[in-house]
Amino acid sequence: MSEGVVIIDNSVDKELAFKMAQMNIFQTDNAEEFDAENADSDHCINAENCLNITDLPSEILIHIASFLESRTVILSLYGACKRFYELFSGDKYWKTRISQRWSKQYPVIERDDFNWRKACMEREEIHTMWSNPEEHFNHFMLKEGFFAAVDVVHLMKNGKYLAVGSRDRHLNIVDLTKYDCENQDQIKDIIVASETKVHKGWVWSMASNDDTLVTGSWDTYIRLFDFNSGEIRKNSEIKLKSAILGLHFEPNFIAAGGFDKRLYMLDPRAPNDYIRKHYHAQPILSVKADDKYVITGSEDKVVAIYDRVAGKKYKTIETENFVLSMSYGDGQLWMGDKLGKLHVMDTRDGLFDENSIKTFDVGHNGRLTGVVHTDGGIFTCCSDSCIKVVEPSYDPGLINSVKVHTGEVAGISYDNGVLASAGADISVGVWIPKNRAY
């Protein structure tokens, strides 16, 4: 049996472990490396009589691996020898490992390029860490650098830095690598850059790519900043005809959703040559995109998809309640609506099939203001002041619900295991994994 999982009665485990210890089971593949002179005569007479772990049947090796973290199997065991590679390189092992712990349909949207090894590791780690966040995270509340409600937070550069935009028109950059959980008095010192009155209106939306941060505001301006070595410098600004409520940014392309119901698309190198599309009857609240499509959600209960290659509208989809937040990628579009419901749509191969939409109630009681999907878990925030982490499966079960804000949670950002939340109570919540090595 080269692959698969066999369930062994737990009563055998202690006896097996004892025999493994007696036989020096964890010897190397090379018997000549065994030091027979130092071996206890009651255990082994010589190396030839010792059992190597790779001599065990496949089903026992797989059972032993089930007690290890998937990260250990992938990063250590997986590449140790050819035998382990054969056992743990195939998708069958990782599919079985996931299904034995979580029986619900996963992934919600199946795809050919799905990485089962990576998905298993992410599911196990997110479930373990968020089931007991006090043990696995350094959590703190940031209340320095602003004096009004925070509407947007954005993690950048692999979760090392956090950008905070607030209604006092301030922009603050927080260096999370400098956070010291033993010294709470130094929290204000981790704010490495601060721009007051960076806009003349509320800072409402953010996006970034590498060292460039982009902000959108109610003052109708988009501003680009260069961020490097702890310093932030305004690069350029672009004036549009409306308040900017949603942003997508990639090199040489910006998509912005306007309060004027228009979608703006432009190259920041030629900001005056922007394209303006009118697909909605109400303000655009959320914008997501990839290299093929730009997706907008609006108060008019319509999700519109623009085809970047064809240069025209691809399709519009009517929803029962208007969409406030979206998370897009990996063949799926996750949407949060005004009643706190979570929806997912199949977007593989440009399908965007409204008949494929699945709706879930994850326990929110208010407007679902933010959603982030990963292969390991779905993160949501709401006007009910709660942040929830749920399973990334069909009919997702709750992993945990946290409530650190006293008012509406206006948005969340997630990057490399770090989570940040924007609070109307003039605060920012931050969760940094204790084992995070930047």
PyMOL commands that set and color helices and strands:
alter all, ss='L'
color gray80, all
select helices_A, chain A and resi 11-22+31-33+36-38+47-49+53-55+58-65+70-77+82-88+91-101+116-131+133-136+176-178+184-190+348-350+354-356
alter helices_A, ss='H'
color red, helices_A
select strands_A, chain A and resi 137-142+150-156+161-166+171-175+191-195+203-209+212-217+221-228+231-239+244-250+253-258+262-266+275-278+284-289+293-298+302-307+312-318+323-329+332-337+342-346+358-360+368-373+378-382+387-390+398-402+409-415+418-423+427-433
alter strands_A, ss='S'
color yellow, strands_A
deselect
rebuild
show_as cartoon
